Amino acid sequence: MKKLLLLGFLAAFLTGCATSHIDSSISAKSQEDRVQFLILHYTAIDEPTSLKVLSQQGVSSHYLVGDQMPVKVWQLVDESKMSYHAGLSDWKGYSRLNASSIGIEIVNLGFRDAPEGRTYFPFPQAQIDRVIALVKDIVARHQIRPEYILGHSDIAPQRKSDPGPLFPWKQLADAGLIPWPDATQVAQRMPLYEEQLPDVNWYQKKLAQHGYNTPQTGVLDEATKNVLIAFQSKYRQEKFDGVPDAQTAAMLDVLTANTKTR
């Protein structure tokens, strides 16, 4: 017993010696929080299944916001650790965003396809209220920039559509959390673009300036349409067909007017 105590004391002593020489009295001016991005998703499955998948399988998120009343929020991964929610992702030249983001999964069934078309499932207001409160709390602690609060479809428009066109992004804008195109400015620019639409290359450059990883080919290919759909399903949810029209141009113009490149 005495021998075990002695060994324990010796180990503790050596550990102390190994770290005591580190001087942390000076802190570098050039540094910032590891967490730069906040990414919102929907689960596309029900609440019990969401909990099981996100806690027991190869995907995860820092938080899960339920859809049952009263709305419950689970923290599944500590914010100091990386969760696997973003996958292959890009925004404003940054990539592989798992390492620099916090992920919030929102329980929502996503959409249902039927012969008459695709139907999306709405989000209960009580659930959105909890999401907004959670986002505000995370942003306050990590000082996340408004332009870095995004949907999965923003950072992976070629393969993801969540949180979908029924997610009320405008409520986040009204809460001061994300940028939003000023309606008056959009209306002022509309006649110009109705008279003469920009070419595809203009849209591609503007989408990239806003943050999307967008082809720069001058061709309205499938990849460019997917980026347009992601943009429209966020800022113009009544019509998100991937068509580069005048209203989309006006919104892009307003949103990128004061955008700084990385």
Secondary structure, DSSP 8 states (H G I E B T S, - for coil): -HHHHHHHHHHHHHHHHHHHT---S---SS---S--EEEEEE-SS-HHHHHHHHHHSS---SEEE--SSS--EEE-S-TTS--S-S-S-EETTEE-GGGGEEEEEE----EEEETTEEEE----HHHHHHHHHHHHHHHHHHT--GGGEEEHHHH-TTT--TT-TTS-HHHHHHTTSS----HHHHHHHHHHHHHS---HHHHHHHHHHHT-----SSS--HHHHHHHHHHHHHH-TT--S----HHHHHHHHHHHTT----
